[in-house]
């Protein structure tokens, strides 16, 4: 990762500067229930990168709290991925199961504080009692159990006296909380299953929201960095640590946008289905986005890390074009790997006027690559060329070998066609050719002009190899499942011919096969008897042409690079971009997203015709609306541009806050209800009346005398603490601006 100041590094620097922490400790905490994928690589790079940049430490911790899905093979795969990417976790790998006894004791402490209870509702009733975005939930009657009864039941749960699902342990928080995650979340569940580390010692296992924050605290983690889907879980994270009144310093959670790549699935569940259903050869299938798959295909750690660096660390989810990842591996290999010749579809050429044999000295690298190295190419009377390097009736612009057009053999001589040999079916089986002795590459005095050079191999010395041509596993930009699998994602060529210098005792090498792409000796199946090469990536992005033929939409994310060049906008897109930036004042990223996506720009223009709030509308359209349009067509949306304009209007006139607006939007997605009706039904109108907010501030100030004293002693950063507490107490409904002013006044 580079040293640019993304928002996470800014937070870390501020925390170090203020003395909040003496050392930065991050963690990479995957669940060992599958092989890590490219999304995990981004998290690895962020967590280990930040720890490295600030001379701290990053823990590798296995979140092994679900014995039914976890396994040692996944632990080893995760360790291998971190190590392969070049990071070091130190002496020990941590496991949440290391803390099972401590976590149990913390749960008992919550029960004794009457902050947790054993619930015996069935799963369906519990889901019904949870309520909806617009309706408060109902607390279970079992929440009335005494502390003594809860302690007894929880102990018996631990001892294995009950069946799976018969009881759970829940936090006692708030069944009417706007954040539904806070409606008495589960802390423990019963699981009679063998744990790969703990064996059969435990019959209960902690839930993620309970175990994660406490594991961070136990390990001394300072910055708990996770993806945006855990944003609402942050309230539980803080509630557990605050309620237990744990001794500082304590960790805080910070979220970043998860990685989404088109033509790719990164759901562990979907990847597991592909593996178990035999759609791929295993977790290390080179078509999968797993680290093991990329590693086996021939990607380098440097290319993966460069990709993670290029896409950056954002606060909003977006879709990255897979072409950007492919560009990174091309760019990395371009100056590293030797160029060699391999013929995938051989066509025999007999050079009738050549006798004997010789070796041609040929460099592995072109002139613009500052590397040395060469090999001897055997040359003889009989050679093989690529079948599509000869055409009997060529189209205009074809510059390779034809009956009338000579061509150069790469590194060698110029040849011309004298006769075409065909079988009974009219298929070309051989070319009779003539070579020009004074046309040797590097010392050509023949005066013959040719427009291209083709690859070739000597028939006698060439080695037969198996070549696996990998393409994208899915043909759909946003794949849903097996129906979107690309039937051409793997093509195996058993009888390709390669120059002999490529076959060595150390096959762990990458090559550029001239005009074919970059290839890697398969680390599993390669042998002296059966050399196997995997195609890493082609020399150019072949999919840009495919998508144009299929008339699929343009990518909805940032500008993409193809062979290092930014794909230009059309004239219409450029006109929109100019209007959005010059007239509406949108930043270039938002304007770029809107201009390049016809559905989004149409939706935006319609909402803008109803409300003159270009920046606010653009933000919600390019984030929330765009997220929905990635899943369904515009005609299937339950909400309209008019409703989005109404929602933004309510934010602009301070009827609701931005935080509440997100909740309202989620309900609009689900029900299609007008935002005003949702706000009214739920009572979400923003509180701006100082008379209503002041008593809440007074109560919070009274409860936090130590922080008041610190603030008045000069720690003005605590202002945000008090403001946050007020907003939390009002479920996010208090007007932040009014709260800031009132808190600042009262703390003078």
Phi, psi and omega per residue, in radians:
X1 nan 2.555 3.139
X2 -1.475 -3.115 -3.024
X3 -1.689 0.198 -3.133
X4 -1.123 2.618 -3.032
X5 -1.524 1.474 2.967
X6 -1.272 2.998 -3.018
X7 -1.166 -0.471 3.112
X8 -1.229 -0.743 3.116
X9 -1.174 -0.562 3.066
X10 -1.092 -0.752 3.100
X11 -1.078 -0.805 -3.125
X12 -1.052 -0.789 -3.132
X13 -1.098 -0.716 3.123
X14 -1.121 -0.686 3.137
X15 -1.170 -0.663 3.101
X16 -1.221 -0.724 -3.120
X17 -1.119 -0.667 -3.113
X18 -1.369 -0.178 -3.114
X19 1.475 0.194 -3.140
X20 -1.060 -0.661 3.093
X21 -2.359 2.585 3.089
X22 -1.538 -0.508 -3.118
X23 -2.482 2.510 3.101
X24 -1.473 2.195 3.049
X25 -2.235 2.020 3.074
X26 -1.899 -3.107 3.100
X27 -2.690 2.606 2.982
X28 -1.979 1.877 -2.941
X29 -2.007 1.062 -3.087
X30 -1.267 2.721 2.977
X31 -1.507 2.239 -3.103
X32 -1.399 1.121 -3.139
X33 -2.125 0.324 3.121
X34 3.073 3.000 3.117
X35 -1.402 2.495 3.137
X36 -1.186 2.559 -3.124
X37 -2.067 -3.004 -3.049
X38 -1.082 -0.511 3.058
X39 -1.123 -0.663 3.068
X40 -1.161 -0.583 3.113
X41 -1.060 -0.687 3.097
X42 -1.098 -0.783 3.136
X43 -1.135 -0.702 3.090
X44 -1.049 -0.823 -3.114
X45 -1.092 -0.681 -3.133
X46 -1.201 -0.932 -3.039
X47 -1.190 -0.829 3.118
X48 -1.262 -0.581 3.139
X49 -1.147 -0.774 3.126
X50 -1.131 -0.748 3.116
X51 -1.059 -0.721 3.124
X52 -1.155 -0.788 -3.062
X53 -1.107 -0.514 -3.095
X54 -1.961 0.407 3.030
X55 0.961 0.707 3.103
X56 -1.883 -2.567 -3.103
X57 -2.531 2.539 3.064
X58 -2.083 2.174 3.107
X59 -1.495 2.411 2.940
X60 -1.680 1.977 -3.074
X61 -2.210 2.274 3.083
X62 -1.557 2.096 -3.141
X63 -1.465 1.294 -2.981
X64 -1.681 1.208 -3.094
X65 -1.925 0.080 3.115
X66 -2.190 1.653 -3.021
X67 -1.165 -0.253 -3.070
X68 -1.403 -0.262 -3.044
X69 -2.170 -0.127 -2.967
X70 -1.753 2.699 -3.043
X71 -2.756 2.707 -3.130
X72 -1.086 -0.593 -3.124
X73 -1.064 -0.577 3.139
X74 -1.295 -0.584 3.058
X75 -1.056 -0.828 -3.118
X76 -1.130 -0.640 3.121
X77 -1.137 -0.679 3.121
X78 -1.182 -0.751 3.097
X79 -1.079 -0.749 -3.131
X80 -1.098 -0.684 -3.131
X81 -1.113 -0.801 -3.139
X82 -1.088 -0.780 -3.121
X83 -1.144 -0.756 -3.123
X84 -1.095 -0.613 3.118
X85 -1.322 -0.110 3.009
X86 1.700 0.347 -3.113
X87 -1.952 2.755 -3.050
X88 -2.224 2.179 -3.134
X89 -1.635 0.018 3.098
X90 1.673 -2.609 -3.029
X91 -1.411 -0.531 -2.986
X92 -2.259 2.514 2.902
X93 -1.646 2.283 -3.120
X94 -1.627 2.680 3.080
X95 -2.333 2.422 3.062
X96 -1.042 -0.550 3.127
X97 -1.105 -0.329 3.048
X98 -1.100 -0.396 -3.009
X99 -1.910 0.239 -3.052
X100 -0.985 -0.703 -3.134
X101 -1.193 -0.734 3.107
X102 -1.124 -0.713 3.132
X103 -1.119 -0.701 3.097
X104 -1.064 -0.753 3.132
X105 -1.106 -0.671 3.098
X106 -1.126 -0.674 3.110
X107 -1.113 -0.739 3.087
X108 -1.049 -0.711 3.125
X109 -1.059 -0.730 3.107
X110 -1.116 -0.693 3.105
X111 -1.080 -0.773 -3.134
X112 -1.120 -0.485 3.108
X113 -1.472 0.029 -3.053
X114 1.053 0.608 3.105
X115 -1.915 0.097 3.090
X116 -2.650 2.617 -3.115
X117 -2.577 2.723 3.082
X118 -1.513 2.143 -3.130
X119 -1.874 2.459 -3.099
X120 -2.074 0.246 3.064
X121 -1.153 2.590 3.026
X122 -1.292 2.857 -3.015
X123 -1.053 -0.706 -3.108
X124 -1.142 -0.762 3.130
X125 -1.158 -0.687 3.123
X126 -1.060 -0.709 3.112
X127 -1.155 -0.677 3.127
X128 -1.146 -0.716 -3.118
X129 -1.214 -0.286 -3.061
X130 -1.188 -0.427 -3.139
X131 1.456 -2.891 -3.140
X132 -2.300 -3.082 3.105
X133 -1.064 -0.588 -3.089
X134 -1.743 -0.166 -3.121
X135 -2.167 2.334 3.099
X136 -1.170 2.673 3.091
X137 -1.458 3.079 3.085
X138 -2.070 2.400 3.141
X139 -1.404 2.466 3.123
X140 -1.104 2.550 3.093
X141 -1.101 -0.406 -3.114
X142 -1.283 -0.164 3.075
X143 -1.189 -0.241 3.140
X144 -1.454 -0.061 3.126
X145 -1.012 2.582 3.135
X146 -1.273 2.834 3.093
X147 -1.016 -0.727 -3.104
X148 -1.108 -0.746 3.137
X149 -1.160 -0.705 3.115
X150 -1.106 -0.739 3.122
X151 -1.086 -0.722 -3.140
X152 -1.137 -0.823 -3.129
X153 -1.123 -0.703 -3.123
X154 -1.151 -0.677 3.090
X155 -1.119 -0.719 3.127
X156 -1.229 -0.576 3.023
X157 -1.045 -0.797 3.139
X158 -1.080 -0.618 -3.091
X159 -1.423 -0.007 3.044
X160 1.450 0.436 -3.085
X161 -1.432 -0.196 -3.054
X162 -2.111 2.795 3.125
X163 -1.406 2.828 3.045
X164 -0.963 2.299 3.081
X165 1.445 -0.096 -3.096
X166 -1.222 -0.636 3.094
X167 -2.477 2.761 2.949
X168 -2.433 2.792 3.005
X169 -1.786 2.257 -3.118
X170 -2.143 2.603 2.995
X171 -1.313 2.580 3.091
X172 -1.810 1.692 -3.052
X173 -2.079 -1.483 -3.038
X174 -2.826 1.903 -3.111
X175 -1.335 -0.031 3.076
X176 -1.960 0.178 -3.092
X177 -1.042 2.417 3.091
X178 -1.068 -0.668 3.028
X179 -1.405 1.864 -3.038
X180 -1.119 -0.337 3.063
X181 -1.095 -0.385 -3.078
X182 -1.595 0.058 3.140
X183 -1.442 1.385 3.121
X184 0.823 1.128 -3.086
X185 -1.144 2.702 3.101
X186 -1.246 2.438 3.082
X187 -1.922 -0.638 -3.134
X188 -2.466 2.593 3.012
X189 -2.366 2.775 3.135
X190 -1.503 2.279 3.087
X191 -2.465 1.856 3.070
X192 -1.539 1.440 -3.096
X193 -2.557 2.620 -3.140
X194 -1.308 2.236 3.115
X195 -1.658 2.356 -3.012
X196 -1.141 -0.269 3.075
X197 -2.020 -0.763 -3.059
X198 -1.500 -0.100 3.137
X199 1.185 -2.307 -3.119
X200 -1.922 0.402 -3.067
X201 -1.218 -0.560 -3.046
X202 -1.981 2.471 3.036
X203 -1.916 -0.126 3.081
X204 -2.190 2.588 -3.121
X205 -2.367 2.415 -3.109
X206 -1.251 2.588 3.057
X207 -1.376 2.787 -3.109
X208 -0.929 -0.851 -3.031
X209 -1.105 -0.452 3.109
X210 -1.526 -0.781 -3.038
X211 -1.282 -0.611 -2.976
X212 -1.162 -0.884 -3.092
X213 -1.141 -0.645 -3.131
X214 -1.279 -0.608 3.060
X215 -1.116 -0.724 3.059
X216 -1.006 -0.804 -3.105
X217 -1.124 -0.787 -3.116
X218 -1.046 -0.652 -3.095
X219 -1.484 -0.062 -3.133
X220 1.326 0.417 3.101
X221 -1.129 2.450 3.117
X222 -1.779 -0.735 -3.067
X223 -2.163 1.885 -3.115
X224 -1.619 1.673 -2.988
X225 -1.721 2.148 -3.100
X226 -2.466 3.092 -3.087
X227 -1.510 2.895 -2.963
X228 -1.064 -0.420 -3.122
X229 -1.150 -0.227 3.108
X230 -1.719 0.208 -3.096
X231 -1.038 -0.795 -3.140
X232 -1.245 -0.366 3.101
X233 -1.274 -0.252 -3.114
X234 -1.045 -0.610 3.133
X235 -1.092 -0.674 3.093
X236 -1.197 -0.755 3.111
X237 -0.893 -0.881 -3.123
X238 -1.224 -0.655 -3.104
X239 -1.087 -0.786 -3.123
X240 -1.062 -0.859 -3.092
X241 -1.187 -0.695 3.141
X242 -1.201 -0.744 -3.081
X243 -1.149 -0.665 3.123
X244 -1.338 -0.129 3.096
X245 0.886 0.880 -3.094
X246 -1.259 2.564 -3.096
X247 -1.136 2.262 3.112
X248 -1.227 2.828 0.058
X249 -1.358 2.648 3.127
X250 -2.172 2.771 -3.127
X251 -1.429 2.777 3.026
X252 -2.265 2.539 -3.097
X253 -1.594 2.421 3.082
X254 -2.350 2.401 -3.037
X255 -1.953 2.545 3.032
X256 -2.283 2.869 -3.098
X257 -1.230 2.325 3.103
X258 -1.280 2.839 -3.099
X259 -1.536 2.191 3.009
X260 -2.121 2.296 -3.132
X261 -2.209 2.323 3.135
X262 -1.203 2.804 -3.085
X263 1.037 0.387 -3.018
X264 -2.481 2.463 2.962
X265 -1.939 2.418 3.130
X266 -2.236 0.304 3.010
X267 -1.336 2.186 3.125
X268 -1.032 -0.633 -3.134
X269 -1.092 -0.802 -3.125
X270 -1.203 -0.639 3.100
X271 -1.143 -0.712 3.114
X272 -1.096 -0.694 3.111
X273 -1.080 -0.744 3.124
X274 -1.063 -0.708 -3.131
X275 -1.214 -0.870 -3.047
X276 -1.228 -0.522 -3.140
X277 -1.475 -0.016 3.100
X278 1.324 0.296 3.093
X279 -1.256 -0.381 3.063
X280 -2.310 2.940 -3.031
X281 -1.417 -0.191 -3.120
X282 2.742 -3.115 -3.127
X283 -1.093 -0.405 -3.138
X284 -1.739 0.306 3.059
X285 -0.999 2.237 -3.072
X286 -1.082 -0.155 3.096
X287 -1.557 -0.247 -3.112
X288 -1.422 2.679 3.115
X289 -1.485 0.353 3.079
X290 -1.319 2.696 3.080
X291 -1.059 -0.686 3.114
X292 -1.104 -0.649 3.117
X293 -1.173 -0.808 3.099
X294 -1.086 -0.709 -3.122
X295 -1.095 -0.794 -3.126
X296 -1.223 -0.569 -3.139
X297 -1.205 -0.514 3.107
X298 2.121 0.079 3.055
X299 -1.097 2.669 3.115
X300 -1.795 2.669 3.053
X301 -0.999 -0.657 -3.114
X302 -1.073 -0.691 -3.117
X303 -1.191 -0.665 3.122
X304 -1.143 -0.781 -3.117
X305 -1.193 -0.640 3.077
X306 -1.094 -0.734 3.099
X307 -1.047 -0.823 3.124
X308 -1.057 -0.663 3.130
X309 -1.165 -0.753 -3.086
X310 -1.155 -0.699 -3.090
X311 -1.320 -0.324 3.011
X312 1.303 -3.060 -3.128
X313 -2.055 1.924 -3.056
X314 -1.990 2.936 3.105
X315 -1.743 -0.200 -3.112
X316 -2.128 2.391 3.130
X317 -1.170 2.512 3.063
X318 -2.663 2.957 -3.141
X319 -1.816 2.206 3.121
X320 -1.704 2.449 3.131
X321 -1.356 2.284 -3.129
X322 -1.051 -0.381 3.093
X323 -1.036 -0.488 3.135
X324 -1.206 -0.679 3.070
X325 -1.151 -0.739 3.130
X326 -1.128 -0.622 3.075
X327 -1.091 -0.696 -3.095
X328 -1.109 -0.703 -3.132
X329 -1.278 -0.636 3.060
X330 -1.058 -0.824 -3.089
X331 -1.092 -0.647 -3.133
X332 -1.226 -0.731 -3.062
X333 -1.412 -0.382 -3.015
X334 -0.940 -0.726 -3.099
X335 -1.754 0.090 -3.062
X336 -1.861 -0.682 -2.876
X337 -1.769 2.617 3.103
X338 -1.279 2.608 3.049
X339 -1.626 2.261 3.120
X340 -2.353 3.016 -3.089
X341 -1.985 2.265 3.097
X342 -2.399 2.339 -3.141
X343 -1.870 2.002 -3.057
X344 -1.455 -0.598 -3.138
X345 -2.232 1.490 -2.929
X346 -1.215 2.437 2.991
X347 -2.211 2.149 -3.063
X348 -1.254 2.400 3.058
X349 -2.220 2.165 3.079
X350 -1.867 2.082 -3.129
X351 -1.584 1.736 -2.928
X352 -1.181 -0.494 -3.101
X353 -1.693 0.270 3.103
X354 -1.958 2.353 3.082
X355 -2.192 2.660 3.092
X356 1.432 -2.646 -3.139
X357 -2.761 2.848 3.100
X358 -2.784 3.029 3.080
X359 -2.070 2.354 3.141
X360 -1.853 2.220 3.108
X361 -1.353 2.139 -3.058
X362 -2.336 2.296 3.111
X363 -1.254 2.581 3.074
X364 -1.381 -0.306 -2.989
X365 -2.248 2.552 3.070
X366 -1.246 2.962 -3.060
X367 -1.080 -0.505 -3.064
X368 -1.508 0.050 3.078
X369 -1.856 2.067 -3.055
X370 -1.360 1.044 3.100
X371 -2.381 2.614 3.121
X372 -1.819 2.801 3.096
X373 2.486 2.374 3.139
X374 -2.599 2.982 3.094
X375 -2.543 2.950 3.105
X376 -1.704 2.172 3.113
X377 -1.731 2.038 3.068
X378 -1.160 2.371 3.117
X379 -2.240 2.363 -3.088
X380 -2.601 -3.101 -3.081
X381 -1.134 -0.622 -3.115
X382 -1.911 2.160 3.115
X383 -2.309 2.989 3.025
X384 -2.146 2.413 3.042
X385 -2.103 2.967 3.085
X386 -1.229 2.344 -3.064
X387 -0.998 -0.667 -3.112
X388 -1.438 0.124 3.000
X389 -1.553 0.082 3.014
X390 -2.288 2.367 3.054
X391 -2.393 2.288 3.135
X392 -1.337 -0.649 3.109
X393 -2.218 1.374 -2.997
X394 -1.311 2.645 3.019
X395 -1.369 2.957 3.112
X396 -1.115 2.403 3.127
X397 1.586 0.047 3.086
X398 -1.500 2.066 -2.996
X399 -1.915 0.154 -3.135
X400 -1.636 -2.788 -2.973
X401 -1.259 2.301 3.045
X402 -2.444 2.990 3.100
X403 -1.030 -0.443 -3.123
X404 -1.892 -0.135 -2.984
X405 -2.137 2.047 3.088
X406 -1.300 2.929 -3.134
X407 -2.623 2.734 3.112
X408 -1.638 2.406 2.944
X409 -1.402 2.181 -3.071
X410 -0.851 2.230 -3.131
X411 1.240 -0.092 -3.005
X412 -2.117 -2.329 -3.007
X413 -1.794 2.911 2.992
X414 -1.514 2.401 3.075
X415 -2.219 2.763 3.053
X416 -2.334 2.659 -3.101
X417 -1.429 2.313 3.105
X418 -1.947 -0.523 -3.097
X419 -2.753 2.524 3.089
X420 -1.942 2.139 -3.138
X421 -1.747 2.319 -3.119
X422 -2.238 2.761 3.060
X423 -1.550 -3.019 -3.074
X424 -1.126 -0.411 -3.123
X425 -1.604 0.041 3.130
X426 1.526 0.123 3.123
X427 -1.429 2.426 3.139
X428 -1.284 2.182 -3.123
X429 -1.956 -0.365 -3.088
X430 -2.837 2.623 3.040
X431 -2.029 2.223 2.991
X432 -1.598 2.196 -3.012
X433 -2.276 2.971 3.070
X434 -2.242 2.459 3.085
X435 -1.965 2.807 -3.113
X436 -1.943 1.874 -3.020
X437 -0.982 -0.531 -3.092
X438 -1.650 0.374 -3.117
X439 -1.930 0.278 -3.106
X440 -0.957 2.383 -3.138
X441 -1.024 2.305 -3.132
X442 1.621 -0.322 3.113
X443 -2.507 0.678 -3.067
X444 -1.281 2.157 3.068
X445 -2.206 0.300 -3.046
X446 -1.323 -0.469 -3.094
X447 1.384 0.051 -3.140
X448 -1.462 2.301 -3.125
X449 -1.709 2.208 3.045
X450 -2.216 2.743 -3.060
X451 -1.901 -0.040 3.123
X452 -2.771 2.878 3.061
X453 -2.185 2.449 -3.084
X454 -2.062 2.726 3.113
X455 -1.431 2.783 -3.068
X456 -2.826 2.876 3.019
X457 -2.490 2.624 3.093
X458 -1.290 2.291 -3.041
X459 -1.044 -0.709 -3.049
X460 -1.286 -0.733 -3.025
X461 -1.624 -0.263 -3.082
X462 -1.077 2.572 3.119
X463 -1.818 2.404 3.091
X464 -1.442 2.263 -3.118
X465 -2.339 2.763 3.010
X466 -1.671 2.261 3.135
X467 -2.084 2.243 3.131
X468 -1.880 1.987 -3.111
X469 -1.632 1.836 -3.116
X470 -1.655 2.437 3.039
X471 -2.242 -3.100 -3.129
X472 -1.083 2.415 -3.058
X473 -1.192 -0.529 -3.115
X474 -2.045 2.521 3.123
X475 -1.656 -0.257 3.134
X476 -1.593 2.483 -3.119
X477 -1.093 -0.699 3.067
X478 -2.125 1.505 -3.026
X479 -1.210 2.525 3.114
X480 -1.800 -0.638 -3.089
X481 -3.088 -2.690 -3.016
X482 -1.116 -0.424 3.120
X483 -1.132 -0.357 -3.119
X484 -1.709 0.115 3.139
X485 -1.102 2.462 3.111
X486 -1.458 1.991 -3.100
X487 -1.137 -0.273 -3.124
X488 -1.848 0.419 -3.078
X489 -1.253 -0.297 3.095
X490 -2.517 2.203 3.029
X491 -2.225 2.206 -3.097
X492 -1.866 2.190 3.079
X493 -1.911 2.032 -3.032
X494 -1.505 -0.391 -2.980
X495 -2.169 0.683 3.026
X496 -1.234 2.686 -3.118
X497 -2.060 2.327 -3.064
X498 -2.268 2.657 3.119
X499 -1.127 2.539 -2.959
X500 -1.134 -0.461 -3.082
X501 -1.126 -0.321 -3.093
X502 -1.306 -0.539 -3.079
X503 -1.480 1.908 -3.096
X504 -2.268 3.069 3.091
X505 -1.322 -0.216 3.136
X506 -2.092 1.469 -3.015
X507 -1.361 -0.043 -3.096
X508 -1.315 1.166 -3.087
X509 -2.394 2.749 3.061
X510 -1.980 2.562 -3.135
X511 -2.406 2.729 2.863
X512 -1.750 2.034 3.004
X513 -1.399 2.100 -3.053
X514 -0.828 2.191 3.068
X515 1.103 0.144 -3.137
X516 -1.935 -0.734 -3.079
X517 2.482 -2.936 3.134
X518 -1.755 2.406 -3.043
X519 -2.328 2.751 -3.068
X520 -2.409 2.358 3.085
X521 -1.162 2.066 -3.051
X522 -1.017 2.129 -3.040
X523 -1.267 -0.192 -3.113
X524 -1.777 -0.859 -2.971
X525 -1.723 -0.158 -3.104
X526 -1.174 2.356 3.028
X527 -2.622 2.897 3.122
X528 -1.084 -0.606 -3.131
X529 -1.332 -0.540 -3.101
X530 -2.426 1.392 3.103
X531 -1.160 2.292 -3.098
X532 -2.182 2.295 3.116
X533 -2.139 2.349 3.094
X534 -1.729 2.368 3.032
X535 -1.323 2.105 3.124
X536 -1.373 -0.961 -3.111
X537 -2.860 2.662 3.085
X538 -1.309 2.978 -3.137
X539 -1.276 -0.435 3.120
X540 -2.385 2.862 3.110
X541 -1.357 1.776 -3.136
X542 -1.379 -0.248 -3.056
X543 -1.368 -0.398 3.138
X544 -1.085 -0.611 3.097
X545 -1.309 -0.669 -3.140
X546 -1.074 -0.775 -3.082
X547 -1.187 -0.553 3.090
X548 -1.179 -0.683 3.130
X549 -1.115 -0.704 -3.124
X550 -1.414 -0.112 3.116
X551 1.034 0.720 3.103
X552 -1.465 2.776 -3.086
X553 -1.133 2.738 3.055
X554 -1.200 2.705 3.089
X555 -0.985 2.565 -3.087
X556 -1.692 0.025 -3.091
X557 -1.703 -2.662 -3.104
X558 -1.183 3.040 3.032
X559 -0.994 2.509 3.133
X560 -1.940 2.752 3.107
X561 -1.908 2.368 3.029
X562 -2.171 2.035 -3.052
X563 0.925 0.654 3.041
X564 1.487 -0.029 -3.109
X565 -1.957 2.435 3.103
X566 -1.275 2.278 3.109
X567 -1.159 2.126 -3.063
X568 -1.260 2.691 3.033
X569 -1.357 2.713 2.969
X570 -1.292 2.967 3.135
X571 -1.061 -0.712 -3.134
X572 -1.141 -0.723 3.134
X573 -1.149 -0.716 3.137
X574 -1.113 -0.656 3.122
X575 -1.124 -0.729 3.092
X576 -1.119 -0.773 -3.136
X577 -1.012 -0.794 -3.136
X578 -1.098 -0.719 3.138
X579 -1.140 -0.770 -3.086
X580 -1.142 -0.640 -3.120
X581 -1.436 -0.777 -3.045
X582 -1.366 -0.793 -3.060
X583 -1.561 -0.681 -3.029
X584 -1.691 -0.227 3.103
X585 1.306 0.411 3.115
X586 -1.365 2.606 3.063
X587 -1.269 2.845 -2.979
X588 -1.126 -0.604 -3.130
X589 -1.125 -0.837 -3.133
X590 -1.144 -0.782 -3.137
X591 -1.076 -0.691 3.129
X592 -1.091 -0.779 -3.137
X593 -1.084 -0.803 -3.124
X594 -1.160 -0.806 -3.050
X595 -1.114 -0.589 -3.063
X596 -1.506 -0.103 -3.074
X597 -2.137 1.910 -3.044
X598 -1.101 -0.701 3.136
X599 -1.097 -0.805 -3.117
X600 -1.144 -0.790 -3.106
X601 -1.131 -0.634 3.108
X602 -1.132 -0.773 3.116
X603 -1.103 -0.744 -3.134
X604 -1.102 -0.816 -3.119
X605 -1.081 -0.681 -3.140
X606 -1.155 -0.772 3.131
X607 -1.171 -0.597 -3.131
X608 -1.202 -0.505 3.102
X609 -1.207 -0.283 -3.114
X610 -1.791 -0.351 -3.103
X611 -2.591 2.198 -3.138
X612 -1.505 1.312 3.108
X613 -2.513 1.196 -2.945
X614 -1.038 -0.729 -3.069
X615 -1.232 -0.835 -3.129
X616 -1.098 -0.741 3.122
X617 -1.137 -0.726 -3.135
X618 -1.069 -0.705 -3.122
X619 -1.114 -0.778 -3.114
X620 -1.267 -0.581 -3.141
X621 -1.225 -0.762 -3.084
X622 -1.342 -0.231 3.105
X623 -1.884 -1.309 -3.042
X624 -1.165 -0.898 -3.106
X625 -1.121 -0.739 3.135
X626 -1.045 -0.670 3.128
X627 -1.050 -0.716 3.131
X628 -1.223 -0.662 -3.110
X629 -1.246 -0.243 3.039
X630 -1.307 -0.362 -3.093
X631 -1.727 -0.646 -3.055
X632 -2.394 2.941 3.091
X633 -1.353 2.773 -3.127
X634 -1.033 -0.606 -3.130
X635 -1.176 -0.287 -3.109
X636 -1.667 -0.103 3.123
X637 -1.110 2.422 3.121
X638 -1.468 -0.275 3.123
X639 -1.926 2.829 -3.082
X640 -2.049 2.971 3.058
X641 -1.072 -0.624 3.116
X642 -1.075 -0.729 -3.137
X643 -1.197 -0.616 3.080
X644 -1.137 -0.708 3.090
X645 -1.081 -0.702 3.106
X646 -1.108 -0.718 -3.131
X647 -1.112 -0.805 3.128
X648 -1.123 -0.658 3.102
X649 -1.031 -0.699 -3.135
X650 -1.170 -0.564 3.075
X651 -1.279 -0.791 -3.093
X652 -1.066 -0.656 -3.126
X653 -1.633 0.264 3.048
X654 1.114 0.388 3.027
X655 -1.159 -0.678 3.070
X656 -2.331 2.826 3.108
X657 -1.565 2.949 3.089
X658 -1.086 -0.648 3.136
X659 -1.117 -0.780 3.117
X660 -1.160 -0.610 -3.134
X661 -1.026 -0.642 3.115
X662 -1.123 -0.701 3.110
X663 -1.146 -0.739 3.141
X664 -1.106 -0.722 3.137
X665 -1.062 -0.749 3.130
X666 -1.040 -0.667 3.103
X667 -1.224 -0.619 3.072
X668 -1.098 -0.692 3.104
X669 -1.057 -0.715 -3.067
X670 -1.348 -0.784 -2.964
X671 -1.913 -0.413 -3.058
X672 1.353 0.165 -3.122
X673 -1.235 2.600 3.076
X674 -1.096 2.469 -3.098
X675 -1.036 -0.634 -3.125
X676 -1.093 -0.696 3.139
X677 -1.190 -0.665 3.115
X678 -1.112 -0.799 -3.130
X679 -1.097 -0.733 -3.127
X680 -1.167 -0.794 -3.094
X681 -1.122 -0.627 -3.088
X682 -1.594 -0.204 -3.091
X683 1.200 0.802 -3.031
X684 -1.725 0.149 -3.113
X685 -1.030 2.342 -3.104
X686 -1.125 2.386 -3.132
X687 -1.584 2.019 3.136
X688 -2.066 -0.093 -3.111
X689 -1.320 1.991 3.139
X690 -0.967 -0.543 -3.126
X691 -1.124 -0.501 3.135
X692 -1.518 -0.515 -3.079
X693 -1.478 -0.603 -3.059
X694 -0.968 -0.813 -3.139
X695 -1.055 -0.602 3.132
X696 -1.179 -0.735 3.103
X697 -1.094 -0.757 3.138
X698 -1.021 -0.733 -3.125
X699 -1.130 -0.730 -3.124
X700 -1.204 -0.683 3.088
X701 -1.093 -0.709 3.128
X702 -1.115 -0.633 -3.093
X703 -1.370 -0.221 -3.054
X704 -2.238 1.034 -3.094
X705 -1.091 -0.596 -3.123
X706 -1.126 -0.763 3.133
X707 -1.207 -0.558 3.071
X708 -1.091 -0.787 -3.133
X709 -1.100 -0.720 3.139
X710 -1.142 -0.692 3.131
X711 -1.095 -0.818 -3.094
X712 -1.240 -0.299 3.093
X713 -1.512 -0.058 3.064
X714 2.193 -0.128 3.129
X715 -1.478 1.345 -3.044
X716 -1.226 -0.239 3.113
X717 -1.140 -0.312 3.131
X718 -1.233 -0.152 3.070
X719 -1.006 -0.719 -3.128
X720 -1.147 -0.518 3.084
X721 -1.093 -0.858 -3.112
X722 -1.152 -0.719 3.111
X723 -1.074 -0.761 3.128
X724 -1.077 -0.685 3.127
X725 -1.131 -0.674 3.122
X726 -1.168 -0.797 3.127
X727 -1.087 -0.664 3.115
X728 -1.146 -0.746 -3.125
X729 -1.123 -0.469 -3.124
X730 -1.757 0.191 -3.139
X731 1.125 0.492 3.134
X732 1.406 0.128 -3.056
X733 -1.540 -0.295 -3.135
X734 -1.250 2.471 3.114
X735 -1.193 1.994 -3.056
X736 -0.991 -0.687 -3.124
X737 -1.099 -0.796 3.127
X738 -1.124 -0.729 -3.141
X739 -1.068 -0.804 3.130
X740 -0.984 -0.820 -3.104
X741 -1.135 -0.772 -3.108
X742 -1.183 -0.732 -3.139
X743 -1.113 -0.802 3.131
X744 -1.030 -0.689 -3.140
X745 -1.176 -0.768 -3.074
X746 -1.263 -0.423 -3.112
X747 -1.562 -0.001 3.132
X748 -1.103 nan nan
